[in-house]
C-alpha cells in the first residue's frame, strides 16, 4: 500500500523562511469513497486539530519574534541614548577647554598690552625727567651768566 503526500503552501505570507509542511493523505480517502462517515469525520477532526496546532505554533513564533524585536529595539534605543549623552558631555568638555584656551590666550594678550603700555609710560617718564634735568641745568647756567654779568633776565615768569 502506497501513501501519497501533498505539500500545502502556507496561508497569507509568501515568506521564504516559512517551511512547507508535508501533510500525508489519509490512506484510502481517494479509494474508499464508500467508507463510513465516522472515519471521514475523524480524519477531518484530526486535520482541523493539526491545523489548529500549526496556527498556534505560527502565532507563538510570531509573538516570540516580535518580543525579540522589541527587546533588541529597546536595547538599541538605550545604547543610542547612552552614546548621545557621552558625546554631548565630551563636546561640552571640548568647548570648555577651547574657551579656557581662548581665555588664557586673551589674558596673555592683555598682559602683553599692559606691559607694553607700562614700558611706553616709563620711556615717557624718563624723557620728561631728562628734559626737566636739562632745563634745570640750563636755567642754572643762564642764572650764573646773569649773575656774572650783573643783568636781570628780560622775561620774568615767561609762562604768563
Secondary structure, DSSP 8 states (H G I E B T S, - for coil): ----EEEE--SS---TTS--EEEE--TTTTT-TTS-HHHHHHHHHHHHHHHHHHHHHHHHHHHHHHHHHHHHHHHHHHHHHHHHHHHHHHHHHHHHHHHHHHHHHHHHHHHHHHHHHHHHHHHHHHHHHHHHHHHHHHHHHHHHHHHHHT---S-SSTT-
